[in-house]
């Protein structure tokens, strides 16, 4: 009986929890965007420089004591610690947006290889395989230019074959 009540109310709690997470995530994203914008402004840099000058100028007043030094050390440590998370959030969001835009460009170009849409999801060996293919294509294009030929064709990139558990068959990407 008790378990059936918990199961009956679980969707309400889960959806409320999910809404809180989405809201918190959205609020953090807005804070990160605003902080990134504010910290990148020249006025913020000038303000930070002025704070350091004021701190240094107060050194003689406090006899350059350990407490005086601890104030700036603690403040810079806290600011640096928080900025790491804000910068990482901003970089991650920008990278995802850039990937989506590049994927759309690749998808929209006639003759483009759609297998390249999610390269960021491949492992290092698969990425290295594609890198070698494109290095060879670039080298060939340079040779073509040296010989006076165009370098604007779109040769096929060899697809990566992933092994599956089905009797050693491989699946094309």
KOLNUTI-900219 format. One record per atom (N, C-alpha, C, O, CB): residue in one letter; x negated, y, z negated. Coordinates in pm, whole numbers, padded with zeros to 5 digits, always signed. Glycine has a CB too. Example, Ala and Ser with C-alpha at 12.3 -4.5 7.8 and 13.67 -1.06 7.14 Angstrom:
a-01319-00569-00780/a-01230-00450-00780/a-01320-00330-00780/a-01424-00332-00846/a-01131-00447-00905/s-01285-00225-00708/s-01367-00106-00714/s-01290+00003-00787/s-01341+00114-00804/s-01408-00060-00572/
END
This chain:
x-00082-00119+00000/x+00000+00000+00000/x-00087+00126+00000/x-00066+00218+00079/x+00094+00000-00121/x-00184+00128-00091/x-00273+00243-00101/x-00351+00263+00029/x-00363+00374+00080/x-00369+00227-00219/x-00404+00152+00083/x-00481+00159+00208/x-00395+00206+00325/x-00443+00279+00411/x-00544+00023+00240/x-00270+00165+00329/x-00184+00208+00438/x-00161+00358+00433/x-00150+00423+00537/x-00051+00133+00434/x-00152+00416+00312/x-00139+00562+00300/x-00264+00633+00348/x-00256+00735+00417/x-00110+00602+00155/x-00379+00579+00312/x-00505+00639+00356/x-00513+00635+00508/x-00548+00734+00572/x-00627+00567+00293/x-00481+00520+00565/x-00487+00506+00710/x-00386+00599+00777/x-00415+00656+00882/x-00459+00359+00751/x-00269+00615+00718/x-00166+00702+00775/x-00210+00848+00775/x-00180+00921+00870/x-00035+00688+00698/x-00282+00891+00670/x-00324+01031+00662/x-00463+01057+00723/x-00504+01172+00736/x-00324+01075+00517/x-00534+00952+00759/x-00669+00968+00813/x-00674+01060+00933/x-00762+01146+00939/x-00725+00833+00851/x-00583+01048+01032/x-00591+01139+01147/x-00580+01286+01107/x-00645+01372+01168/x-00481+01106+01246/x-00500+01316+01005/x-00487+01455+00961/x-00619+01504+00905/x-00664+01614+00938/x-00374+01470+00856/x-00682+01423+00818/x-00810+01462+00758/x-00919+01470+00863/x-01000+01563+00863/x-00849+01365+00648/x-00922+01373+00952/x-01025+01371+01055/x-01011+01490+01148/x-01111+01555+01182/x-01019+01242+01135/x-00890+01520+01190/x-00873+01632+01283/x-00906+01763+01213/x-00964+01853+01275/x-00729+01635+01339/x-00869+01777+01085/x-00903+01899+01010/x-01054+01912+00996/x-01110+02020+01012/x-00835+01898+00871/x-01122+01799+00966/x-01267+01800+00953/x-01331+01836+01086/x-01427+01913+01091/x-01318+01662+00905/x-01279+01780+01194/x-01332+01811+01326/x-01314+01959+01359/x-01404+02022+01413/x-01264+01724+01433/x-01197+02013+01327/x-01172+02156+01353/x-01268+02241+01272/x-01317+02343+01323/x-01026+02193+01318/x-01297+02203+01148/x-01392+02278+01066/x-01530+02274+01129/x-01600+02375+01133/x-01396+02224+00923/x-01571+02155+01178/x-01703+02142+01241/x-01712+02225+01367/x-01814+02291+01391/x-01734+01997+01272/x-01607+02224+01448/x-01607+02303+01571/x-01614+02451+01537/x-01690+02526+01598/x-01480+02272+01656/x-01536+02492+01439/x-01536+02631+01399/x-01672+02672+01343/x-01723+02779+01376/x-01426+02657+01296/x-01730+02586+01259/x-01860+02615+01202/x-01966+02620+01312/x-02053+02707+01311/x-01897+02510+01097/x-01957+02528+01406/x-02050+02526+01518/x-02038+02653+01601/x-02138+02712+01640/x-02025+02403+01605/x-01914+02695+01627/x-01892+02817+01704/x-01945+02939+01629/x-02008+03027+01688/x-01741+02835+01735/x-01921+02944+01498/x-01970+03057+01418/x-02122+03060+01416/x-02182+03167+01427/x-01917+03047+01274/x-02184+02942+01403/x-02330+02937+01405/x-02384+02981+01540/x-02483+03054+01547/x-02380+02797+01371/x-02319+02938+01648/x-02363+02977+01782/x-02354+03129+01799/x-02444+03190+01857/x-02278+02905+01890/x-02247+03188+01749/x-02233+03333+01758/x-02340+03403+01675/x-02398+03502+01719/x-02094+03377+01711/x-02366+03352+01554/x-02471+03409+01470/x-02606+03396+01537/x-02686+03491+01537/x-02473+03340+01333/x-02633+03280+01596/x-02761+03258+01663/x-02776+03351+01782/x-02884+03407+01804/x-02773+03112+01709/x-02669+03368+01861/x-02675+03460+01976/x-02702+03603+01930/x-02789+03672+01985/x-02544+03455+02056/x-02627+03646+01829/x-02645+03783+01781/x-02784+03802+01722/x-02849+03903+01748/x-02537+03818+01676/x-02831+03704+01642/x-02964+03714+01581/x-03073+03717+01687/x-03168+03793+01677/x-02988+03596+01484/x-03057+03633+01788/x-03154+03631+01896/x-03159+03766+01967/x-03266+03818+01996/x-03120+03519+01996/x-03041+03821+01993/x-03034+03952+02058/x-03097+04059+01968/x-03177+04140+02014/x-02887+03989+02091/x-03059+04059+01840/x-03107+04162+01748/x-03258+04152+01724/x-03326+04254+01718/x-03033+04152+01614/x-03309+04030+01711/x-03452+04013+01684/x-03538+04045+01805/x-03657+04076+01791/x-03479+03871+01638/x-03481+04039+01921/x-03557+04069+02043/x-03559+04216+02080/x-03618+04253+02181/x-03501+03991+02157/x-03497+04299+02002/x-03490+04442+02031/x-03618+04512+01985/x-03676+04473+01885/x-03368+04505+01962/x-03661+04614+02057/x-03779+04691+02015/x-03761+04754+01876/x-03857+04764+01799/x-03809+04800+02117/x-03640+04797+01845/x-03616+04859+01715/x-03641+04761+01601/x-03687+04801+01494/x-03474+04913+01708/x-03611+04635+01622/x-03636+04534+01519/x-03785+04516+01497/x-03830+04503+01383/x-03571+04401+01558/x-03861+04515+01603/x-04006+04503+01592/x-04064+04623+01519/x-04149+04607+01431/x-04069+04488+01731/x-04020+04742+01554/x-04069+04864+01489/x-04033+04862+01340/x-04114+04899+01256/x-04009+04990+01556/x-03911+04818+01309/x-03868+04808+01169/x-03956+04711+01092/x-03996+04740+00979/x-03720+04764+01162/x-03987+04596+01150/x-04074+04498+01084/x-04212+04556+01061/x-04271+04537+00955/x-04084+04369+01168/x-04264+04627+01160/x-04396+04691+01144/x-04393+04795+01032/x-04486+04804+00953/x-04440+04758+01276/x-04285+04874+01027/x-04273+04975+00921/x-04265+04909+00782/x-04324+04960+00686/x-04149+05063+00945/x-04193+04799+00772/x-04186+04728+00645/x-04323+04680+00600/x-04356+04687+00481/x-04090+04609+00655/x-04404+04632+00692/x-04539+04587+00659/x-04624+04706+00614/x-04701+04696+00518/x-04605+04516+00780/x-04610+04819+00683/x-04686+04939+00645/x-04645+04985+00505/x-04730+05018+00423/x-04663+05054+00747/x-04514+04985+00478/x-04465+05025+00344/x-04517+04926+00240/x-04563+04968+00133/x-04309+05030+00341/x-04511+04799+00269/x-04562+04699+00175/x-04711+04721+00149/x-04754+04719+00033/x-04539+04557+00229/x-04790+04743+00254/x-04934+04766+00237/x-04960+04894+00160/x-05051+04900+00077/x-05004+04772+00374/x-04880+04997+00186/x-04900+05125+00117/x-04867+05115-00032/x-04923+05189-00113/x-04813+05234+00181/x-04778+05024-00070/x-04745+05009-00212/x-04845+04922-00285/x-04836+04907-00407/x-04606+04949-00226/x-04939+04864-00215/x-05042+04780-00278/x-05114+04849-00393/x-05123+04791-00502/x-05143+04738-00176/x-05166+04972-00374/x-05235+05040-00485/x-05142+05066-00605/x-05186+05063-00719/x-05294+05172-00437/x-05013+05091-00577/x-04919+05116-00688/x-04903+04993-00777/x-04885+05005-00898/x-04782+05158-00632/x-04911+04875-00718/x-04895+04751-00793/x-05028+04683-00821/x-05033+04569-00866/x-04805+04656-00718/x-05138+04755-00793/x-05271+04701-00821/x-05304+04577-00739/x-05381+04491-00782/x-05283+04667-00967/x-05246+04569-00621/x-05268+04454-00532/x-05251+04323-00608/x-05329+04229-00590/x-05408+04460-00467/x-05150+04318-00693/x-05128+04203-00781/x-05080+04080-00704/x-05042+04088-00587/x-05027+04239-00890/x-05082+03967-00773/x-05033+03843-00713/x-04885+03854-00679/x-04841+03802-00577/x-05057+03724-00808/x-04809+03921-00763/x-04666+03939-00739/x-04643+04021-00612/x-04556+03990-00531/x-04598+04007-00859/x-04721+04124-00596/x-04712+04210-00477/x-04738+04127-00351/x-04667+04142-00252/x-04814+04327-00485/x-04838+04040-00355/x-04868+03954-00240/x-04760+03848-00221/x-04724+03812-00109/x-05005+03888-00258/x-04708+03798-00334/x-04605+03695-00327/x-04478+03745-00260/x-04408+03668-00195/x-04574+03645-00466/x-04448+03872-00277/x-04327+03930-00215/x-04332+03915-00064/x-04237+03866-00003/x-04312+04079-00254/x-04441+03956-00003/x-04448+03948+00143/x-04461+03804+00189/x-04406+03766+00293/x-04567+04031+00195/x-04534+03722+00114/x-04548+03581+00153/x-04413+03511+00149/x-04379+03436+00242/x-04647+03510+00061/x-04337+03533+00045/x-04206+03469+00033/x-04111+03519+00141/x-04042+03439+00205/x-04146+03496-00107/x-04107+03649+00162/x-04018+03706+00263/x-04050+03653+00402/x-03960+03614+00476/x-04027+03860+00262/x-04178+03650+00438/x-04213+03601+00572/x-04186+03452+00586/x-04147+03406+00694/x-04360+03631+00602/x-04206+03376+00480/x-04178+03232+00487/x-04029+03206+00507/x-03991+03124+00590/x-04226+03161+00359/x-03946+03276+00433/x-03801+03257+00446/x-03754+03300+00584/x-03676+03228+00648/x-03726+03337+00338/x-03800+03415+00631/x-03759+03463+00763/x-03805+03367+00872/x-03729+03335+00964/x-03817+03604+00789/x-03929+03320+00862/x-03980+03226+00963/x-03901+03097+00962/x-03866+03045+01068/x-04129+03197+00938/x-03872+03044+00844/x-03796+02920+00831/x-03659+02934+00898/x-03619+02846+00974/x-03779+02882+00682/x-03589+03042+00871/x-03455+03061+00929/x-03463+03086+01079/x-03379+03037+01155/x-03385+03178+00861/x-03563+03161+01122/x-03575+03192+01264/x-03603+03068+01348/x-03562+03062+01464/x-03685+03295+01286/x-03672+02969+01292/x-03699+02846+01366/x-03568+02783+01411/x-03555+02741+01526/x-03780+02746+01280/x-03470+02776+01321/x-03342+02714+01355/x-03262+02800+01454/x-03198+02747+01544/x-03261+02690+01230/x-03266+02930+01436/x-03193+03017+01527/x-03254+03013+01667/x-03182+03007+01767/x-03192+03160+01475/x-03386+03017+01674/x-03453+03012+01804/x-03429+02878+01872/x-03402+02873+01992/x-03605+03037+01788/x-03437+02769+01796/x-03413+02637+01854/x-03270+02625+01907/x-03248+02569+02014/x-03440+02527+01751/x-03174+02676+01832/x-03035+02673+01877/x-03019+02751+02006/x-02956+02704+02101/x-02942+02729+01769/x-03075+02869+02011/x-03065+02953+02131/x-03134+02887+02250/x-03079+02886+02360/x-03126+03091+02105/x-03253+02831+02228/x-03324+02764+02337/x-03248+02642+02387/x-03238+02620+02508/x-03464+02723+02292/x-03194+02565+02297/x-03118+02446+02336/x-02996+02485+02419/x-02970+02425+02523/x-03075+02367+02213/x-02922+02585+02373/x-02803+02630+02444/x-02841+02684+02582/x-02775+02654+02681/x-02728+02738+02362/x-02947+02764+02590/x-02992+02818+02718/x-03038+02708+02812/x-03010+02712+02932/x-03104+02918+02696/x-03107+02609+02758/x-03155+02498+02841/x-03038+02418+02897/x-03038+02381+03014/x-03247+02407+02760/x-02939+02390+02814/x-02821+02316+02860/x-02749+02395+02969/x-02710+02338+03072/x-02725+02287+02742/x-02731+02524+02947/x-02664+02608+03049/x-02744+02609+03179/x-02687+02600+03287/x-02645+02752+02996/x-02875+02621+03169/x-02960+02621+03288/x-02952+02487+03361/x-02945+02485+03484/x-03105+02652+03249/x-02953+02377+03286/x-02939+02245+03349/x-02808+02232+03424/x-02805+02179+03534/x-02949+02135+03245/x-02701+02281+03364/x-02570+02273+03430/x-02572+02356+03559/x-02519+02312+03661/x-02457+02323+03335/x-02631+02473+03555/x-02638+02557+03674/x-02723+02491+03782/x-02685+02492+03899/x-02696+02696+03639/x-02837+02433+03743/x-02920+02364+03842/x-02848+02242+03898/x-02854+02216+04018/x-03053+02322+03779/x-02780+02168+03811/x-02703+02053+03859/x-02598+02096+03961/x-02576+02027+04061/x-02635+01981+03742/x-02533+02208+03937/x-02432+02258+04031/x-02496+02298+04164/x-02438+02274+04270/x-02356+02377+03970/x-02612+02359+04158/x-02682+02396+04282/x-02720+02270+04360/x-02698+02262+04481/x-02809+02481+04251/x-02777+02172+04291/x-02815+02047+04357/x-02692+01980+04417/x-02693+01935+04531/x-02885+01951+04258/x-02585+01973+04338/x-02463+01908+04383/x-02405+01978+04505/x-02350+01913+04594/x-02360+01903+04271/x-02416+02109+04510/x-02354+02187+04617/x-02434+02194+04746/x-02380+02230+04850/x-02328+02323+04569/x-02563+02161+04741/x-02646+02170+04860/x-02632+02046+04947/x-02644+01933+04900/x-02792+02190+04822/x-02606+02070+05072/x-02596+01958+05165/x-02736+01898+05182/x-02832+01971+05203/x-02537+02002+05303/x-02746+01769+05173/x-02875+01702+05188/x-02951+01689+05058/x-03055+01624+05053/x-02959+01775+05288/x-02901+01750+04952/x-02968+01737+04822/x-02943+01598+04766/x-02842+01535+04796/x-02919+01846+04723/x-03034+01553+04684/x-03025+01419+04627/x-02953+01426+04493/x-03008+01475+04395/x-03166+01357+04611/x-02830+01377+04491/x-02751+01380+04369/x-02810+01295+04257/x-02772+01312+04141/x-02611+01332+04398/x-02902+01205+04288/x-02969+01126+04185/x-03052+01215+04092/x-03091+01173+03983/x-03058+01018+04250/x-03079+01336+04136/x-03160+01429+04056/x-03076+01507+03955/x-03131+01584+03876/x-03232+01526+04146/x-02946+01488+03956/x-02858+01569+03870/x-02889+01555+03722/x-02880+01654+03649/x-02716+01532+03895/x-02922+01439+03676/x-02942+01421+03532/x-03083+01373+03498/x-03100+01285+03414/x-02840+01323+03477/x-03181+01430+03562/x-03319+01388+03537/x-03358+01400+03391/x-03438+01321+03342/x-03413+01470+03621/x-03303+01497+03321/x-03339+01517+03181/x-03298+01398+03095/x-03344+01385+02981/x-03274+01644+03127/x-03213+01311+03147/x-03168+01193+03072/x-03258+01072+03095/x-03243+00970+03026/x-03026+01159+03110/x-03351+01081+03189/x-03438+00967+03219/x-03550+00956+03117/x-03584+01054+03050/x-03495+00979+03359/x-03608+00836+03107/x-03722+00822+03017/x-03849+00871+03088/x-03846+00904+03206/x-03739+00673+02971/x-03958+00876+03015/x-04082+00935+03068/x-04135+00861+03190/x-04186+00923+03283/x-04187+00937+02960/x-04125+00729+03190/x-04174+00652+03306/x-04094+00684+03431/x-04150+00700+03540/x-04169+00501+03276/x-03962+00692+03416/x-03877+00724+03531/x-03904+00866+03581/x-03907+00890+03702/x-03728+00709+03494/x-03924+00959+03488/x-03958+01097+03529/x-04092+01100+03603/x-04106+01171+03703/x-03963+01190+03406/x-04188+01024+03555/x-04319+01020+03620/x-04308+00962+03761/x-04379+01006+03852/x-04418+00936+03537/x-04219+00865+03780/x-04197+00809+03914/x-04147+00918+04009/x-04198+00933+04120/x-04097+00692+03909/x-04046+00994+03965/x-03996+01104+04048/x-04104+01209+04070/x-04115+01264+04180/x-03873+01168+03984/x-04184+01239+03967/x-04290+01340+03980/x-04390+01298+04088/x-04431+01379+04170/x-04363+01362+03845/x-04429+01169+04087/x-04521+01120+04190/x-04462+01133+04329/x-04531+01173+04423/x-04558+00974+04162/x-04334+01099+04343/x-04267+01110+04473/x-04271+01254+04522/x-04304+01279+04638/x-04121+01060+04463/x-04239+01347+04436/x-04235+01488+04477/x-04374+01547+04496/x-04391+01640+04575/x-04159+01569+04375/x-04473+01496+04426/x-04611+01540+04453/x-04654+01497+04592/x-04718+01572+04665/x-04709+01484+04345/x-04618+01373+04628/x-04651+01324+04763/x-04579+01408+04869/x-04637+01444+04971/x-04612+01174+04777/x-04451+01439+04844/x-04376+01523+04939/x-04441+01661+04953/x-04450+01715+05063/x-04229+01537+04894/x-04485+01718+04840/x-04550+01850+04844/x-04682+01843+04920/x-04712+01932+04999/x-04573+01904+04700/x-04760+01739+04895/x-04887+01724+04966/x-04863+01710+05116/x-04935+01769+05196/x-04965+01602+04913/x-04763+01633+05153/x-04731+01617+05295/x-04685+01750+05356/x-04722+01783+05469/x-04621+01509+05313/x-04606+01825+05281/x-04559+01955+05331/x-04676+02049+05352/x-04678+02124+05450/x-04457+02017+05233/x-04775+02047+05262/x-04893+02133+05280/x-04972+02092+05404/x-05020+02178+05478/x-04985+02127+05155/x-04986+01960+05427/x-05054+01912+05547/x-04979+01958+05671/x-05041+02001+05769/x-05065+01758+05545/x-04846+01950+05667/x-04765+01995+05781/x-04790+02143+05808/x-04806+02183+05924/x-04615+01971+05754/x-04795+02225+05704/x-04820+02368+05722/x-04957+02393+05783/x-04972+02478+05870/x-04807+02442+05588/x-05058+02319+05736/x-05193+02335+05789/x-05200+02299+05937/x-05280+02355+06011/x-05291+02249+05711/x-05114+02206+05979/x-05111+02164+06120/x-05014+02248+06202/x-04995+02221+06321/x-05073+02018+06129/x-04953+02349+06139/x-04861+02434+06212/x-04720+02379+06225/x-04639+02433+06300/x-04915+02459+06346/x-04691+02273+06154/x-04557+02215+06157/x-04475+02271+06042/x-04530+02317+05942/x-04563+02060+06150/x-04341+02267+06056/x-04256+02317+05946/x-04260+02222+05826/x-04290+02103+05839/x-04110+02335+05995/x-04229+02276+05710/x-04226+02194+05589/x-04087+02196+05525/x-04074+02183+05404/x-04332+02244+05488/x-03985+02213+05608/x-03851+02233+05554/x-03758+02114+05569/x-03637+02129+05555/x-03789+02350+05620/x-03811+01996+05599/x-03721+01881+05611/x-03682+01832+05471/x-03735+01880+05371/x-03789+01767+05693/x-03591+01736+05467/x-03547+01682+05338/x-03561+01531+05340/x-03462+01459+05355/x-03401+01723+05308/x-03685+01482+05324/x-03701+01336+05320/x-03637+01279+05195/x-03624+01348+05094/x-03850+01298+05325/x-03598+01154+05203/x-03530+01091+05090/x-03628+01061+04978/x-03740+01016+05001/x-03460+00962+05135/x-03584+01087+04856/x-03661+01048+04739/x-03623+00904+04708/x-03505+00868+04709/x-03634+01144+04616/x-03722+00823+04680/x-03695+00683+04650/x-03619+00674+04520/x-03664+00727+04418/x-03826+00601+04643/x-03503+00607+04520/x-03426+00596+04396/x-03496+00506+04296/x-03570+00415+04333/x-03286+00543+04424/x-03471+00532+04169/x-03525+00449+04062/x-03435+00329+04046/x-03312+00342+04048/x-03537+00528+03928/x-03494+00215+04030/x-03416+00093+04008/x-03430+00055+03862/x-03541+00039+03810/x-03463-00024+04102/x-03316+00041+03796/x-03316+00001+03654/x-03281-00146+03646/x-03193-00195+03717/x-03215+00086+03571/x-03350-00215+03559/x-03321-00357+03539/x-03196-00370+03455/x-03175-00297+03358/x-03440-00430+03472/x-03113-00465+03494/x-02993-00496+03416/x-03005-00637+03364/x-03095-00711+03404/x-02863-00479+03501/x-02917-00674+03277/x-02919-00809+03221/x-02857-00913+03311/x-02845-01029+03270/x-02849-00810+03090/x-02817-00878+03433/x-02747-00970+03524/x-02847-01044+03612/x-02872-01003+03726/x-02646-00894+03611/x-02903-01151+03561/x-02989-01241+03639/x-03099-01170+03714/x-03130-01206+03828/x-02906-01319+03736/x-03160-01070+03651/x-03275-01004+03710/x-03244-00908+03822/x-03336-00853+03883/x-03367-01103+03758/x-03116-00886+03852/x-03082-00790+03956/x-03114-00651+03909/x-03119-00626+03788/x-02934-00800+03995/x-03137-00559+04000/x-03161-00420+03961/x-03053-00333+04018/x-02992-00362+04121/x-03299-00372+04007/x-03031-00226+03949/x-02923-00134+03986/x-02983-00001+04030/x-03067+00055+03960/x-02824-00113+03866/x-02943+00049+04146/x-02993+00178+04195/x-02931+00290+04116/x-02815+00283+04076/x-02963+00196+04345/x-03009+00393+04093/x-02957+00515+04028/x-02907+00608+04133/x-02859+00717+04101/x-03064+00584+03941/
END
